[in-house]
Amino acid sequence: MALEICVKAAAGAPDILGDCPFCQRVLLTLEEKKVPYKLNLVNLSDKPQWFLEISPEGKVPVVKFDDKWVADSDVIVGIIEDKFPEPSLKTPPEFAHVGSKIFGTFISFLKSKDANNGSEQDLVIELKALDEHLKGNGPFIAGEKITAVDLGLGPKLYHLEITLGHFKKWTVPESLTYVHNYMKSIFGRESFVKTKAAKEHVIEGWAPKVNA
């Protein structure tokens, strides 16, 4: 029995997977655990009535468990872990928050119109902290094996790499070799290649926020 999941469709391309890192996190979890699923692509700029009935706030991802639709990627991946424990993707508690500030600092830098407001430095500090962590514990955040924390962070780093490269002509500093290897390793996984949004859809998805 396949799990039903609603995720974002690409802007202007309703039949193509869109650029939501939280949707990809859930899809990665399903792929890594080999759980069959049925994908429903939702046009978030013109939400269909059937979707608003199951997700009144209009948010994705939502997944159907035992006839009940559940929102929020944190909650969803927790339920998937409980229902499909093998292979385990549990992250040891001490590693659960590694890299958790990267997404927020990335968005601040991406949206910033002032080159001197410190947002670039804030992002570099967070990426350096991740690099140091991976140097001592890698290749993944909790060691040899990929876990839930990597599946959450990987899509965010993918968005970071594409959008900062496009809108800011910025790249992750070369000196952060462990971060570069980490990104390469995650982005190259079969599960990631299968569930990622195309580069142009990521750029298109972020453009309104950058130009706001």
C-alpha positions as CSV (number, residue, x, y, z in Angstrom):
1,M,0.0,0.0,0.0
2,A,1.6,3.2,-1.2
3,L,1.6,6.3,1.0
4,E,0.0,9.3,-0.5
5,I,2.0,12.5,-0.4
6,C,1.2,16.1,-1.6
7,V,4.2,18.2,-2.6
8,K,4.8,21.4,-4.4
9,A,4.6,21.5,-8.2
10,A,7.1,23.6,-10.2
11,A,6.0,27.2,-10.9
12,G,4.4,27.3,-14.3
13,A,4.9,23.5,-14.7
14,P,2.1,21.7,-12.8
15,D,3.3,18.2,-13.8
16,I,6.9,18.7,-12.6
17,L,8.2,18.4,-9.1
18,G,8.7,21.8,-7.5
19,D,11.4,23.4,-5.3
20,C,10.4,22.7,-1.7
21,P,13.3,21.5,0.5
22,F,10.8,20.3,3.1
23,C,9.0,18.2,0.5
24,Q,12.3,16.8,-0.7
25,R,13.3,15.9,2.9
26,V,10.2,13.7,3.2
27,L,10.6,12.1,-0.3
28,L,14.3,11.4,0.5
29,T,13.2,9.6,3.7
30,L,10.7,7.5,1.8
31,E,13.3,6.7,-0.9
32,E,16.0,5.8,1.6
33,K,13.6,3.4,3.4
34,K,12.2,2.1,0.1
35,V,8.7,2.9,1.1
36,P,6.3,3.0,-1.9
37,Y,4.4,6.3,-2.3
38,K,2.0,8.1,-4.6
39,L,2.9,11.6,-5.5
40,N,0.3,14.4,-5.8
41,L,1.8,17.6,-7.3
42,V,0.1,20.8,-6.0
43,N,0.1,24.1,-7.7
44,L,0.6,26.4,-4.7
45,S,-0.1,29.6,-6.6
46,D,-3.6,28.3,-7.5
47,K,-4.4,25.7,-4.8
48,P,-7.1,23.3,-5.8
49,Q,-10.1,22.9,-3.4
50,W,-9.5,19.2,-2.7
51,F,-6.0,20.2,-1.4
52,L,-7.3,22.9,0.9
53,E,-9.8,20.4,2.3
54,I,-6.9,18.2,3.5
55,S,-4.4,21.0,4.2
56,P,-6.5,24.1,5.3
57,E,-3.4,26.2,5.8
58,G,-2.4,25.3,2.2
59,K,1.0,24.0,3.2
60,V,3.1,21.1,1.8
61,P,4.2,18.5,2.4
62,V,1.2,16.5,3.7
63,V,1.1,12.7,3.9
64,K,-1.8,10.4,4.5
65,F,-1.3,7.9,7.4
66,D,-4.2,5.6,8.2
67,D,-6.8,7.9,6.5
68,K,-5.5,11.0,8.3
69,W,-3.6,13.7,6.5
70,V,-0.5,15.0,8.5
71,A,1.4,18.2,7.8
72,D,4.9,19.4,8.9
73,S,8.0,17.6,7.7
74,D,9.3,17.1,11.3
75,V,6.2,15.3,12.3
76,I,6.0,13.4,9.0
77,V,9.5,12.0,9.1
78,G,9.0,11.0,12.8
79,I,5.9,9.0,11.9
80,I,7.7,7.4,8.9
81,E,10.6,6.4,11.2
82,D,8.1,4.8,13.7
83,K,6.1,3.0,11.0
84,F,9.0,1.9,8.9
85,P,11.9,1.4,11.3
86,E,14.3,-0.3,8.8
87,P,16.7,0.9,7.8
88,S,16.9,3.2,10.7
89,L,17.5,6.9,9.9
90,K,17.4,8.0,13.5
91,T,19.9,10.7,14.4
92,P,21.6,10.5,17.8
93,P,20.2,13.4,19.9
94,E,23.6,15.0,20.3
95,F,23.8,15.5,16.5
96,A,20.2,16.4,15.8
97,H,20.8,20.2,15.7
98,V,24.1,20.3,13.7
99,G,23.7,22.7,10.8
100,S,20.3,23.9,12.0
101,K,21.1,27.6,11.7
102,I,22.4,27.4,8.1
103,F,19.0,27.7,6.4
104,G,18.0,30.9,8.3
105,T,21.4,32.6,7.7
106,F,21.3,31.6,4.0
107,I,17.9,33.2,3.6
108,S,19.0,36.4,5.3
109,F,22.0,36.7,3.1
110,L,20.0,35.8,-0.1
111,K,17.4,38.5,0.6
112,S,19.9,41.1,1.9
113,K,20.4,44.3,-0.2
114,D,23.2,45.6,2.0
115,A,26.6,44.0,1.4
116,N,27.9,45.2,4.8
117,N,25.1,44.0,7.1
118,G,27.0,40.9,8.2
119,S,24.6,38.3,6.7
120,E,27.3,36.8,4.5
121,Q,29.7,36.5,7.5
122,D,26.9,34.9,9.6
123,L,26.4,32.2,6.9
124,V,30.2,31.6,6.6
125,I,30.4,31.1,10.4
126,E,27.6,28.5,10.3
127,L,29.2,26.7,7.3
128,K,32.6,26.7,9.1
129,A,31.0,25.1,12.1
130,L,29.5,22.4,9.9
131,D,32.9,21.9,8.3
132,E,34.6,21.5,11.7
133,H,31.9,19.0,12.8
134,L,32.3,16.9,9.7
135,K,36.1,17.0,10.0
136,G,35.8,15.3,13.4
137,N,32.7,13.1,12.8
138,G,32.1,12.7,9.1
139,P,31.5,11.9,6.4
140,F,27.9,12.4,7.5
141,I,26.7,14.4,10.5
142,A,26.4,11.3,12.7
143,G,29.3,9.4,11.2
144,E,29.5,6.7,8.6
145,K,25.8,6.4,8.0
146,I,23.3,8.9,6.6
147,T,20.6,9.8,9.0
148,A,17.5,12.1,9.2
149,V,19.5,15.2,10.0
150,D,21.4,14.8,6.6
151,L,18.2,14.3,4.7
152,G,16.9,17.6,6.2
153,L,20.1,19.6,5.6
154,G,20.9,18.2,2.1
155,P,18.0,19.9,0.3
156,K,18.7,23.2,2.0
157,L,22.3,23.1,1.0
158,Y,21.2,22.3,-2.6
159,H,18.9,25.4,-2.6
160,L,21.8,27.4,-1.1
161,E,24.3,26.4,-3.7
162,I,21.9,27.1,-6.6
163,T,20.3,30.4,-5.5
164,L,23.4,32.1,-4.1
165,G,25.3,31.1,-7.2
166,H,22.6,32.6,-9.4
167,F,21.5,35.7,-7.5
168,K,24.7,36.6,-5.6
169,K,27.5,35.0,-7.7
170,W,28.5,33.4,-4.4
171,T,29.9,29.9,-3.7
172,V,30.7,28.0,-0.6
173,P,34.4,28.9,0.2
174,E,36.9,26.4,-1.3
175,S,38.6,26.1,2.1
176,L,35.5,24.3,3.5
177,T,36.5,21.0,1.9
178,Y,34.5,18.8,4.3
179,V,31.3,20.7,3.5
180,H,32.1,20.4,-0.3
181,N,32.6,16.7,0.0
182,Y,29.4,16.3,2.1
183,M,27.3,18.2,-0.4
184,K,28.8,16.1,-3.3
185,S,28.1,12.9,-1.4
186,I,24.5,13.8,-0.6
187,F,23.7,15.4,-4.0
188,G,25.0,12.3,-5.8
189,R,22.8,9.8,-3.9
190,E,20.3,8.0,-6.1
191,S,17.5,9.1,-3.7
192,F,18.6,12.7,-4.0
193,V,18.9,12.7,-7.8
194,K,15.4,11.2,-8.0
195,T,13.7,13.7,-5.7
196,K,15.5,17.0,-6.4
197,A,13.9,19.9,-8.2
198,A,15.6,21.1,-11.5
199,K,17.9,24.0,-11.1
200,E,15.7,26.4,-13.1
201,H,12.7,25.6,-10.9
202,V,14.7,26.3,-7.7
203,I,15.8,29.7,-9.2
204,E,12.2,30.4,-10.3
205,G,10.8,29.5,-6.9
206,W,13.1,31.8,-5.0
207,A,13.0,34.8,-7.4
208,P,9.9,36.4,-5.9
209,K,11.5,36.3,-2.4
210,V,14.8,37.7,-3.6
211,N,13.1,40.6,-5.5
212,A,10.6,41.4,-2.8
